[in-house]
Amino acid sequence: MKITVRGSTVVVPAEETPRLRLWNANPDLVVPRFHTPSVYFFRRGAGEGEEAGRYFDAERMRRALAEALVPFYPMAGRLARDEDGRVEIDCNAEGVLFVEADAPDGTVDDFGDFAPTMDLKRLIPAVDFTGGISSYPLLVVQVTHFKCGGVALGIGMQHHVADGFSGLHFINSWADLCRGVPIAVMPFIDRTLLRARP
């Protein structure tokens, strides 16, 4: 399947965010440094006519993402090492990679039962890990439009910044902001509660 990138940008928080370093719990340190992939497929709704493609308006998604990155500010950071070499999150607001792409010959149905394939992997932006841990975004997003009017939202989230539950909390909060609804539950960022006892 051919996928053509329309454009890519780095989305930063819409407002000033705390500049600090977040400690990682011991279980976070044994997690491999890769982005956990997830892809969400959306079919074009019947009878939507000209409005069909607008439910995934990239500009609205970027604005909502910038808003979501304010309370979820670690997502816009980078990995770093403290003076002892321990991996931590540098909340530096460098941003999230946002890619918009087209699959002009593809449809949502081409993915069948959604089993992992190379085509499925191409719906998530590739991360270049060669520059060291502080060089790549912790969150990468790709919106791919299919010829059928369907859309895939591919997300790669670095496991140091979010586990499955907190990652889904972020995605749902971002979706709320896209719809014009406020975030229902704000994230709790203090990780020191997970420190091992001496």
N, C-alpha and C positions, 0 to 999 in steps of 0.2 A: 504494500500500500504506500502510495506516495503521500508524503506530508510536507507541506510548504509553510514555512514560518512567515507570517505577515509582519511580525515585529516582536521585539522583546524590550522590556524596560525593567528598571529596578524601582520597586515601590517602597518608599520610606514612610514611617509613621506621619500621620497628618498633623501632629502636634509634638512639642518637645516631650521626650520621655526620660526617665531616670538613666543616668550614665553610671553604671555600676557593673560589677562582675558577680555572677551567680555561681555559687558553690554547687557541685554535683555530688549526689549521694554515692556511696560505694557501689551499689548495683548499676548506677549510670556509667561508672567507669569501665565496666566489663562489657558494655554494649559495643558491638562493632561500629566503627564510624562510617555509616552509610545512611542514605535517606530511605526511610520506609515508604514504599510506593503504594498509592491507592488511586484508583480511577473510578469516577462516577459517570454513568451514561444517562443522557436525557434524550428521549425521543421528542420529535416535533409533535405538538398537540394537534389533534384533528380540528379543522375549521378555524385555525388561527390566522390564516391568510398572510397579509403583509407583516403582521405583528409577530409571526412565528419565530423569527430569528432574534427578536429584540429582548426576549427573556434572558438572553445571555449577552447583554450589551457589555462589551469589554471595558468601556470607560466607566460605567456605573460600578462594575466589579473592581476596577482599580481604585476608585474613590472609596468604596466600602472596605477594601483591603487596607488602605492607608488608615482609615478610621479604626479598624480592628487591631491594627498594630500598635495603637496607643495603649490600651489595657494589656494586650498580649505582647508587650515590647520585647521580651527575649527572642521572639520569632524573627525579629529584624536584626539580631545581633550576629556574632561570629563566635566560633570556638577559639579558645586561647589557653595558655598554660600559666599557672601561677608560679611563684618563685621556686616552688618545690617540684615543678613539672606536672602538677595535677591538672587535668582538663577541667575547664570551667567555661561558662558562657559570658562573653564580653558583650554587654548590652550597649552597643555603640551606634545603634540605629542605622547601620549601613544598608539595610533593606532586604527585600525579598525579590527573587527573579520572577517576573510575570511574562509569559510568552503567549501570543495568540497565533494560531496556525489553522491551516485548511487541509482537509483530506478530500480533494476534489473528485476522486473516484471511489471514495469509501462511504460505507453506511454503518450505522450502529449494528445492523444485523450481521455484518462481516465478522464480528467478534464472537458469534455463536454463543457458547456457554461461558464465555469470558475466561476460559482457561489461559494461563500465562503463555504468551507468545512474544516473539520479537516485535510484532506490530503493536501489541499492547504496551510494551516497554517504551515505544516511541511516542506515546501519548503523554509522557512525563519528561520534562527537560533533563538532559544529561548534565551531570555535575562533574566538573573537572577538579579532581582531588590532587593534582600534581603540584599545586602551589602551596601546600601545607594547610594545616587546620584552620588558620585564620583567613584564608583566601576565598572560601566559598560560602554562599548563603545557606542558612539553616533550613529555609523553606523555599521550594521552587514550585511554580504553578504553571500549567499549560491548559489553555482553552482551545480545543480543536473542533472546528465546524465541519460537518459531513455534508455530502451532496444531498442527503435525504432530509436535511433540516435539523437532524439530531446534533447533539454536542457532547463531547467528552471533557470532563474536568479532571486533569491528571495532576496529582499532588505528590511531591517528594518531601518528606519531613524528617529532619535529622533526629534520631532517637534521643540524643542528649537533651533536646529542647522539649520534647513531648512524648509521652507514651500514647498508646492507642486511645485511651479514654480522654486525656487532655487534648490530644490532637483532634478528636471528633468534636470536643467542646469548642475548639477554635473554629473549625469548619462550620459548625452550626451557628456560631456567633457571627461569623462573616456573612453567612447566608441571611441571617436576620437583618444585618445592616444593609445588605443588597436590596432587601424588600422594604426598607424604611422602618424597620422595627428595632427598638433598642435592644442591647444585649441583655438577656434575661438574668444570667448569673455571671458576675465578673470573675476573672481568674484569680487564684490565690498563688502568688509568686514566691513566697518565703519557703525556700528549700531547707533551711537550717533545722526544721523540725525533724528531718530525716537523718540528722547526724547520729553516728554510732555513739553509744555511751562509753565513757572511759572505763 
